[in-house]
Amino acid sequence: MAKVCLPSMLRPLAGGVTELEIDAPTLGAALDFVRAGHPALERRLRDESGGLRRYVNFYVDGEECRRLAGQETTLTPTAEVRIIPSVAGG
């Protein structure tokens, strides 16, 4: 199963877990699975149209998904998805 690693700022929205194991063929299907089990995460990861939020980066096996196939990026059973929200401040 693929692993989705959650940053500390998102863990409270997923019951405090650090990672989720997901059997999904694509990143988008994995995010659908996350939404089903942890609906509060959805607003942080995807916008109202279902697109990836602009300031959230998704790395699949170390590659930013927007340089691959976006939500259609294929996940292998051993894939690791890291979610990295941008941090702003000043």
All heavy atoms as an XYZ file, in Angstrom:
677
protein
N       0.833     -1.192      0.000
C       0.000      0.000      0.000
C       0.869      1.243      0.000
O       1.917      1.278      0.639
C      -0.880      0.034      1.245
C      -1.987     -0.944      1.229
S      -3.100     -0.549      2.595
C      -4.400     -1.650      2.206
N       0.404      2.268     -0.676
C       1.112      3.546     -0.685
C       0.957      4.213      0.680
O      -0.024      3.982      1.391
C       0.554      4.440     -1.780
N       1.940      5.036      1.021
C       1.882      5.779      2.281
C       1.696      7.256      1.966
O       2.344      7.788      1.069
C       3.185      5.646      3.063
C       3.416      4.308      3.673
C       4.576      4.306      4.637
C       5.814      5.005      4.102
N       6.979      4.874      4.988
N       0.812      7.902      2.714
C       0.655      9.356      2.646
C       1.149      9.903      3.975
O       0.562      9.624      5.025
C      -0.810      9.766      2.392
C      -0.960     11.270      2.436
C      -1.300      9.205      1.060
N       2.248     10.633      3.931
C       2.854     11.189      5.143
C       2.304     12.590      5.380
O       2.352     13.441      4.490
C       4.371     11.243      4.977
S       5.100      9.628      4.623
N       1.787     12.789      6.574
C       1.155     14.071      6.901
C       2.099     14.945      7.723
O       2.720     14.469      8.683
C      -0.123     13.829      7.702
C      -1.207     13.015      6.998
C      -2.335     12.698      7.971
C      -1.742     13.769      5.792
N       2.180     16.226      7.391
C       2.980     17.129      8.218
C       2.280     17.378      9.553
O       1.068     17.186      9.682
C       3.040     18.406      7.371
C       1.808     18.375      6.558
C       1.538     16.913      6.272
N       3.041     17.806     10.532
C       2.488     17.968     11.881
C       1.279     18.890     11.916
O       0.353     18.670     12.692
C       3.569     18.453     12.845
O       4.081     19.687     12.421
N       1.256     19.921     11.059
C       0.141     20.879     11.093
C      -1.178     20.270     10.602
O      -2.236     20.801     10.902
C       0.479     22.138     10.287
C       0.656     21.872      8.826
S       1.237     23.249      7.790
C       1.209     24.636      8.816
N      -1.125     19.182      9.851
C      -2.349     18.548      9.354
C      -2.771     17.325     10.172
O      -3.881     16.834     10.029
C      -2.171     18.144      7.885
C      -1.953     19.288      6.892
C      -1.778     18.736      5.485
C      -3.101     20.283      6.938
N      -1.888     16.830     11.001
C      -2.182     15.600     11.748
C      -3.424     15.699     12.629
O      -4.191     14.733     12.718
C      -0.974     15.194     12.581
C       0.152     14.718     11.708
C       1.389     14.405     12.502
N       2.514     14.231     11.600
C       3.773     14.334     11.961
N       4.094     14.592     13.225
N       4.725     14.184     11.068
N      -3.681     16.827     13.295
C      -4.902     16.896     14.114
C      -6.183     16.681     13.300
O      -7.195     16.228     13.843
C      -4.865     18.320     14.695
C      -3.412     18.673     14.703
C      -2.854     18.032     13.466
N      -6.134     16.969     11.994
C      -7.310     16.781     11.143
C      -7.481     15.329     10.713
O      -8.463     14.981     10.064
C      -7.206     17.681      9.906
C      -7.079     19.177     10.205
C      -6.850     19.954      8.927
C      -8.329     19.672     10.919
N      -6.498     14.499     11.057
C      -6.548     13.080     10.709
C      -6.423     12.217     11.957
O      -5.870     11.118     11.907
C      -5.433     12.751      9.720
N      -6.896     12.725     13.073
C      -6.872     11.947     14.300
C      -5.496     11.797     14.908
O      -5.265     10.905     15.718
N      -4.555     12.640     14.489
C      -3.225     12.623     15.084
C      -2.251     11.644     14.442
O      -1.105     11.544     14.884
N      -2.670     10.936     13.409
C      -1.766      9.968     12.778
C      -0.702     10.688     11.952
O      -0.915     11.788     11.448
C      -2.526      8.958     11.894
C      -3.516      8.167     12.722
C      -3.208      9.633     10.729
N       0.461     10.054     11.824
C       1.548     10.645     11.040
C       1.501     10.237      9.577
O       2.024     10.937      8.726
C       2.915     10.255     11.620
O       3.038      8.833     11.602
C       3.062     10.763     13.047
N       0.913      9.085      9.332
C       0.792      8.635      7.946
C      -0.429      7.758      7.773
O      -0.941      7.174      8.742
C       2.050      7.895      7.489
C       2.324      6.620      8.237
C       3.619      5.953      7.800
O       4.604      6.664      7.531
O       3.631      4.719      7.733
N      -0.892      7.694      6.529
C      -2.036      6.867      6.179
C      -1.577      5.858      5.143
O      -0.811      6.214      4.248
C      -3.155      7.738      5.592
C      -3.655      8.881      6.474
C      -4.523      9.832      5.650
C      -4.448      8.316      7.634
N      -2.020      4.639      5.245
C      -1.734      3.642      4.224
C      -2.950      3.537      3.330
O      -4.075      3.359      3.818
C      -1.398      2.298      4.860
C      -0.058      2.323      5.565
C       0.419      0.931      5.942
O      -0.307     -0.045      5.736
O       1.546      0.852      6.450
N      -2.702      3.676      2.027
C      -3.806      3.784      1.077
C      -3.539      2.897     -0.128
O      -2.444      2.906     -0.679
C      -3.966      5.257      0.631
C      -4.360      6.107      1.837
C      -4.985      5.374     -0.489
C      -4.402      7.591      1.558
N      -4.569      2.167     -0.534
C      -4.495      1.373     -1.746
C      -5.234      2.145     -2.829
O      -6.466      2.129     -2.880
C      -5.135      0.001     -1.511
C      -4.996     -0.906     -2.706
O      -4.159     -0.630     -3.591
O      -5.723     -1.904     -2.760
N      -4.496      2.888     -3.648
C      -5.104      3.730     -4.679
C      -4.181      3.753     -5.892
O      -2.961      3.774     -5.748
C      -5.313      5.144     -4.141
N      -4.748      3.789     -7.087
C      -3.918      3.760     -8.293
C      -3.293      5.110     -8.659
O      -2.306      5.154     -9.377
C      -4.895      3.300     -9.379
C      -6.230      3.762     -8.899
C      -6.174      3.668     -7.403
N      -3.889      6.204     -8.183
C      -3.378      7.540     -8.524
C      -3.397      8.436     -7.288
O      -4.071      8.136     -6.291
C      -4.253      8.223     -9.606
O      -5.555      8.438     -9.055
C      -4.327      7.391    -10.876
N      -2.702      9.556     -7.405
C      -2.716     10.538     -6.313
C      -4.133     11.027     -6.054
O      -4.555     11.138     -4.904
C      -1.792     11.710     -6.646
C      -1.792     12.852     -5.645
C      -1.344     12.379     -4.263
C      -0.916     13.992     -6.152
N      -4.882     11.316     -7.119
C      -6.257     11.792     -6.940
C      -7.122     10.777     -6.209
O      -7.917     11.134     -5.340
N      -6.961      9.507     -6.543
C      -7.732      8.456     -5.851
C      -7.302      8.372     -4.391
O      -8.132      8.142     -3.506
C      -7.544      7.118     -6.556
N      -6.027      8.575     -4.134
C      -5.549      8.571     -2.743
C      -6.180      9.728     -1.965
O      -6.587      9.564     -0.820
C      -4.030      8.659     -2.705
N      -6.265     10.891     -2.610
C      -6.877     12.043     -1.933
C      -8.370     11.825     -1.728
O      -8.931     12.286     -0.729
C      -6.595     13.328     -2.716
C      -5.116     13.731     -2.770
C      -4.936     14.973     -3.626
C      -4.544     13.937     -1.377
N      -9.010     11.130     -2.655
C     -10.426     10.778     -2.459
C     -10.575      9.884     -1.221
O     -11.501     10.046     -0.438
C     -10.980     10.049     -3.680
C     -11.135     10.949     -4.890
O     -11.122     12.191     -4.741
O     -11.244     10.393     -6.008
N      -9.646      8.951     -1.057
C      -9.657      8.061      0.107
C      -9.454      8.875      1.386
O     -10.146      8.674      2.387
C      -8.567      7.000     -0.034
C      -8.525      6.017      1.094
C      -9.300      4.868      1.068
C      -7.714      6.242      2.198
C      -9.265      3.969      2.127
C      -7.665      5.352      3.254
C      -8.446      4.212      3.212
N      -8.530      9.804      1.350
C      -8.274     10.663      2.519
C      -9.545     11.449      2.862
O      -9.944     11.536      4.019
C      -7.088     11.619      2.254
C      -6.992     12.681      3.349
C      -5.789     10.827      2.152
N     -10.192     12.006      1.836
C     -11.418     12.781      2.059
C     -12.489     11.925      2.712
O     -13.196     12.386      3.616
C     -11.937     13.335      0.731
C     -13.259     14.084      0.885
C     -13.829     14.543     -0.431
N     -14.063     13.394     -1.281
C     -14.022     13.421     -2.603
N     -13.748     14.537     -3.235
N     -14.247     12.337     -3.300
N     -12.627     10.679      2.283
C     -13.663      9.806      2.839
C     -13.439      9.527      4.328
O     -14.389      9.493      5.103
C     -13.719      8.494      2.064
N     -12.198      9.353      4.708
C     -11.905      9.016      6.098
C     -11.646     10.216      6.991
O     -11.822     10.145      8.212
N     -11.226     11.305      6.382
C     -10.846     12.502      7.135
C     -11.316     13.740      6.373
O     -10.505     14.466      5.788
C      -9.331     12.530      7.348
C      -8.788     11.264      7.926
N      -8.933     10.944      9.260
C      -8.162     10.208      7.358
C      -8.397      9.758      9.483
N      -7.915      9.282      8.344
N     -12.623     13.984      6.357
C     -13.161     15.075      5.534
C     -12.582     16.456      5.858
O     -12.517     17.323      4.978
C     -14.666     15.021      5.781
C     -14.877     14.091      6.911
C     -13.659     13.267      7.075
N     -12.134     16.674      7.069
C     -11.578     17.987      7.426
C     -10.286     18.272      6.663
O      -9.919     19.431      6.458
C     -11.333     18.070      8.924
N      -9.609     17.232      6.235
C      -8.371     17.432      5.473
C      -8.641     17.955      4.066
O      -7.803     18.628      3.479
C      -7.598     16.115      5.357
C      -6.655     15.762      6.479
C      -6.087     14.362      6.255
C      -5.530     16.767      6.568
N      -9.783     17.614      3.514
C     -10.085     17.953      2.116
C      -9.917     19.443      1.827
O      -9.310     19.814      0.825
C     -11.504     17.504      1.770
C     -11.971     17.898      0.388
C     -11.274     17.152     -0.747
O     -10.423     16.282     -0.476
O     -11.565     17.449     -1.902
N     -10.442     20.295      2.680
C     -10.361     21.747      2.441
C      -8.925     22.241      2.471
O      -8.611     23.273      1.878
C     -11.196     22.500      3.467
C     -12.678     22.247      3.292
C     -13.502     23.096      4.186
N     -13.201     24.503      3.900
C     -13.550     25.502      4.680
N     -14.205     25.262      5.776
N     -13.250     26.731      4.362
N      -8.051     21.537      3.159
C      -6.645     21.943      3.222
C      -5.846     21.460      2.011
O      -4.783     22.002      1.719
C      -5.986     21.392      4.486
C      -6.586     21.891      5.767
C      -6.261     23.376      5.955
N      -6.644     23.840      7.249
C      -5.816     23.914      8.287
N      -4.571     23.574      8.142
N      -6.241     24.334      9.443
N      -6.335     20.422      1.353
C      -5.576     19.806      0.264
C      -6.078     20.182     -1.118
O      -5.291     20.333     -2.048
C      -5.594     18.279      0.418
C      -5.091     17.741      1.762
C      -5.197     16.233      1.803
C      -3.667     18.199      2.028
N      -7.401     20.295     -1.282
C      -7.962     20.600     -2.600
C      -8.938     21.758     -2.487
O      -9.578     21.955     -1.466
C      -8.658     19.371     -3.186
C      -7.676     18.243     -3.478
C      -8.262     17.181     -4.360
N      -9.089     16.266     -3.588
C      -9.443     15.059     -4.023
N      -9.050     14.638     -5.213
N     -10.192     14.279     -3.280
N      -9.054     22.493     -3.584
C      -9.956     23.641     -3.590
C     -11.385     23.200     -3.900
O     -11.667     22.015     -4.050
C      -9.453     24.722     -4.553
C      -9.393     24.241     -5.997
O     -10.118     23.293     -6.357
O      -8.616     24.833     -6.768
N     -12.272     24.181     -4.025
C     -13.695     23.910     -4.225
C     -13.971     23.167     -5.524
O     -14.966     22.450     -5.649
C     -14.485     25.227     -4.212
C     -14.422     25.971     -2.902
C     -13.090     26.699     -2.688
O     -12.345     26.927     -3.661
O     -12.785     27.011     -1.526
N     -13.095     23.337     -6.515
C     -13.293     22.652     -7.791
C     -12.637     21.271     -7.816
O     -12.687     20.579     -8.823
C     -12.740     23.507     -8.932
O     -11.330     23.603     -8.838
N     -12.007     20.903     -6.726
C     -11.354     19.597     -6.655
C      -9.902     19.611     -7.090
O      -9.237     18.580     -7.105
N      -9.404     20.796     -7.464
C      -7.997     20.909     -7.857
C      -7.083     20.970     -6.635
O      -7.528     21.277     -5.530
N      -5.832     20.659     -6.872
C      -4.862     20.739     -5.780
C      -4.696     22.184     -5.356
O      -4.618     23.080     -6.196
C      -3.513     20.183     -6.236
C      -3.509     18.722     -6.678
C      -2.122     18.344     -7.191
C      -3.939     17.806     -5.550
N      -4.660     22.419     -4.060
C      -4.472     23.793     -3.581
C      -3.117     24.311     -4.043
O      -2.116     23.589     -4.042
C      -4.576     23.853     -2.068
C      -5.989     23.673     -1.592
C      -6.283     24.548     -0.389
N      -7.674     24.463     -0.062
C      -8.605     25.325     -0.500
N      -8.254     26.351     -1.241
N      -9.862     25.177     -0.167
N      -3.123     25.566     -4.435
C      -1.941     26.190     -5.017
C      -0.736     26.172     -4.095
O       0.400     26.002     -4.532
C      -2.302     27.624     -5.397
C      -1.229     28.355     -6.086
C      -1.727     29.693     -6.526
N      -0.639     30.446     -7.133
C      -0.715     31.686     -7.473
N      -1.835     32.340     -7.297
N       0.299     32.292     -8.011
N      -0.963     26.371     -2.828
C       0.153     26.488     -1.890
C       0.404     25.217     -1.075
O       0.969     25.266      0.002
C      -0.058     27.685     -0.961
C      -0.105     28.977     -1.734
C      -1.277     29.680     -1.883
C       1.047     29.455     -2.359
C      -1.315     30.852     -2.628
C       1.024     30.616     -3.101
C      -0.160     31.313     -3.230
O      -0.186     32.465     -3.972
N      -0.021     24.119     -1.634
C       0.268     22.824     -1.014
C       1.002     21.988     -2.061
O       0.548     21.865     -3.196
C      -1.018     22.104     -0.566
C      -0.690     20.745      0.042
C      -1.790     22.958      0.429
N       2.136     21.453     -1.678
C       2.928     20.635     -2.595
C       2.779     19.170     -2.227
O       2.782     18.810     -1.045
C       4.401     21.039     -2.545
C       4.585     22.461     -3.020
O       4.070     22.849     -4.063
N       5.295     23.251     -2.241
N       2.661     18.367     -3.260
C       2.511     16.918     -3.098
C       3.686     16.255     -3.806
O       3.849     16.412     -5.012
C       1.200     16.437     -3.732
C      -0.026     17.040     -3.111
C      -0.488     18.286     -3.514
C      -0.725     16.364     -2.123
C      -1.624     18.847     -2.949
C      -1.858     16.917     -1.550
C      -2.311     18.168     -1.952
N       4.479     15.538     -3.049
C       5.627     14.829     -3.605
C       5.335     13.335     -3.632
O       4.974     12.754     -2.612
C       6.878     15.091     -2.771
C       7.354     16.513     -2.877
C       6.857     17.501     -2.038
C       8.288     16.870     -3.837
C       7.275     18.817     -2.146
C       8.724     18.185     -3.960
C       8.209     19.147     -3.109
O       8.620     20.448     -3.224
N       5.480     12.759     -4.805
C       5.303     11.309     -4.965
C       6.684     10.724     -5.212
O       7.326     11.040     -6.218
C       4.346     10.987     -6.130
C       4.249      9.478     -6.331
C       2.975     11.594     -5.876
N       7.135      9.941     -4.272
C       8.492      9.363     -4.329
C       9.540     10.439     -4.624
O      10.450     10.246     -5.443
C       8.557      8.232     -5.361
C       7.737      7.034     -4.931
O       7.602      6.806     -3.704
O       7.222      6.321     -5.806
N       9.391     11.574     -3.973
C      10.366     12.647     -4.067
C      10.178     13.596     -5.234
O      10.916     14.579     -5.346
N       9.216     13.358     -6.106
C       8.982     14.230     -7.258
C       7.701     15.035     -7.039
O       6.661     14.455     -6.682
C       8.825     13.410     -8.542
C      10.069     12.664     -8.954
C      11.125     13.588     -9.547
O      10.773     14.612    -10.151
O      12.318     13.275     -9.379
N       7.767     16.331     -7.268
C       6.585     17.176     -7.125
C       5.562     16.743     -8.167
O       5.874     16.635     -9.355
C       6.973     18.649     -7.296
C       6.164     19.600     -6.441
C       4.734     19.780     -6.908
O       4.513     19.880     -8.130
O       3.836     19.824     -6.058
N       4.338     16.467     -7.726
C       3.344     15.867     -8.621
C       2.986     16.758     -9.796
O       2.588     16.259    -10.843
C       2.093     15.463     -7.852
S       0.982     16.827     -7.463
N       3.132     18.065     -9.655
C       2.790     18.960    -10.773
C       3.788     18.805    -11.921
O       3.496     19.166    -13.042
C       2.707     20.388    -10.285
C       1.504     20.614     -9.370
C       1.493     22.008     -8.778
N       0.335     22.225     -7.927
C       0.328     22.012     -6.616
N       1.411     21.578     -6.010
N      -0.753     22.248     -5.910
N       4.949     18.279    -11.635
C       5.935     17.981    -12.692
C       5.709     16.590    -13.284
O       6.364     16.220    -14.245
C       7.349     18.075    -12.142
C       7.714     19.462    -11.731
C       9.122     19.524    -11.254
N       9.409     20.883    -10.809
C      10.592     21.294    -10.486
N      11.613     20.474    -10.531
N      10.780     22.527    -10.104
N       4.838     15.851    -12.666
C       4.482     14.517    -13.157
C       3.124     14.650    -13.853
O       3.018     15.354    -14.828
C       4.475     13.515    -11.992
C       5.814     13.383    -11.237
C       5.651     12.546     -9.983
C       6.876     12.786    -12.144
N       2.124     14.022    -13.353
C       0.795     14.084    -13.977
C      -0.260     14.644    -13.035
O      -1.449     14.354    -13.185
C       0.400     12.694    -14.450
N       0.151     15.457    -12.066
C      -0.808     16.051    -11.132
C      -1.564     14.968    -10.379
O      -0.969     13.986     -9.923
N      -2.857     15.129    -10.274
C      -3.662     14.141     -9.550
C      -3.713     12.799    -10.264
O      -4.091     11.800     -9.681
C      -5.080     14.666     -9.323
C      -5.124     15.832     -8.357
C      -6.523     16.125     -7.887
O      -7.131     15.290     -7.220
N      -7.035     17.295     -8.221
N      -3.345     12.781    -11.532
C      -3.336     11.520    -12.288
C      -2.016     10.769    -12.132
O      -1.823      9.722    -12.755
C      -3.625     11.798    -13.767
C      -4.993     12.390    -14.013
C      -6.124     11.537    -13.445
O      -6.093     10.309    -13.595
O      -7.033     12.112    -12.805
N      -1.110     11.281    -11.315
C       0.159     10.605    -11.079
C      -0.093      9.210    -10.517
O      -0.820      9.044     -9.543
C       1.031     11.414    -10.090
O       1.274     12.703    -10.664
C       2.343     10.721     -9.818
N       0.518      8.241    -11.149
C       0.344      6.847    -10.740
C       1.069      6.574     -9.426
O       2.192      7.045     -9.224
C       0.907      5.915    -11.831
O       0.211      6.171    -13.051
C       0.742      4.451    -11.449
N       0.418      5.833     -8.566
C       1.023      5.400     -7.308
C       1.305      3.902     -7.379
O       0.420      3.129     -7.710
C       0.093      5.681     -6.123
C      -0.278      7.132     -5.857
C      -1.177      7.210     -4.617
C       0.950      8.003     -5.678
N       2.516      3.526     -7.077
C       2.845      2.107     -6.963
C       2.465      1.659     -5.553
O       2.241      2.501     -4.666
C       4.348      1.885     -7.177
O       5.056      2.532     -6.113
C       4.802      2.425     -8.533
N       2.413      0.360     -5.318
C       2.076     -0.108     -3.964
C       3.070      0.356     -2.893
O       2.727      0.403     -1.716
C       2.092     -1.629     -4.097
C       1.792     -1.868     -5.540
C       2.448     -0.732     -6.279
N       4.285      0.717     -3.316
C       5.280      1.168     -2.335
C       5.507      2.677     -2.388
O       6.451      3.175     -1.771
C       6.619      0.448     -2.560
O       7.077      0.744     -3.885
C       6.483     -1.051     -2.362
N       4.650      3.388     -3.101
C       4.833      4.843     -3.243
C       4.712      5.553     -1.895
O       3.985      5.119     -0.998
C       3.803      5.404     -4.217
N       5.451      6.659     -1.812
C       5.360      7.512     -0.629
C       4.935      8.901     -1.090
O       5.587      9.490     -1.943
C       6.704      7.593      0.087
C       6.658      8.465      1.320
C       7.992      8.508      2.025
O       8.216      7.652      2.890
O       8.802      9.391      1.694
N       3.846      9.394     -0.526
C       3.329     10.726     -0.843
C       3.599     11.620      0.354
O       3.179     11.311      1.468
C       1.815     10.695     -1.148
C       1.290     12.092     -1.410
C       1.526      9.764     -2.325
N       4.312     12.696      0.106
C       4.551     13.672      1.169
C       3.784     14.941      0.837
O       3.846     15.424     -0.286
C       6.035     13.977      1.317
C       6.806     12.811      1.868
C       8.148     13.211      2.449
N       8.722     12.090      3.158
C       8.521     11.847      4.457
N       7.803     12.668      5.170
N       9.063     10.798      5.030
N       3.088     15.464      1.815
C       2.304     16.685      1.646
C       3.038     17.791      2.387
O       3.283     17.680      3.592
C       0.880     16.500      2.204
C       0.180     15.358      1.454
C       0.095     17.792      2.104
C      -1.140     14.937      2.066
N       3.377     18.850      1.644
C       4.137     19.943      2.227
C       3.384     21.254      1.982
O       3.442     21.813      0.888
C       5.553     20.047      1.604
C       6.252     18.695      1.555
C       6.375     21.110      2.322
C       6.660     18.157      2.901
N       2.663     21.747      2.987
C       2.010     23.050      2.837
C       3.058     24.163      2.862
O       4.063     24.074      3.569
C       1.099     23.165      4.057
C       1.086     21.814      4.691
C       2.314     21.111      4.243
N       2.821     25.203      2.075
C       3.712     26.353      2.102
C       3.540     27.087      3.416
O       2.458     27.101      4.004
C       3.386     27.295      0.950
O       3.676     26.674     -0.263
N       4.599     27.699      3.845
C       4.568     28.481      5.074
C       4.812     29.933      4.688
O       5.760     30.240      3.978
C       5.635     27.994      6.072
C       5.653     28.854      7.313
C       5.399     26.539      6.427
N       3.940     30.798      5.138
C       4.075     32.213      4.828
C       4.250     32.993      6.124
O       3.869     32.548      7.196
C       2.847     32.709      4.091
N       4.808     34.110      6.002
C       4.970     34.944      7.181
C       5.809     36.156      6.825
O       6.275     36.301      5.712
N       5.992     36.977      7.739
C       6.806     38.136      7.424
C       6.998     39.000      8.625
O       6.686     38.747      9.713
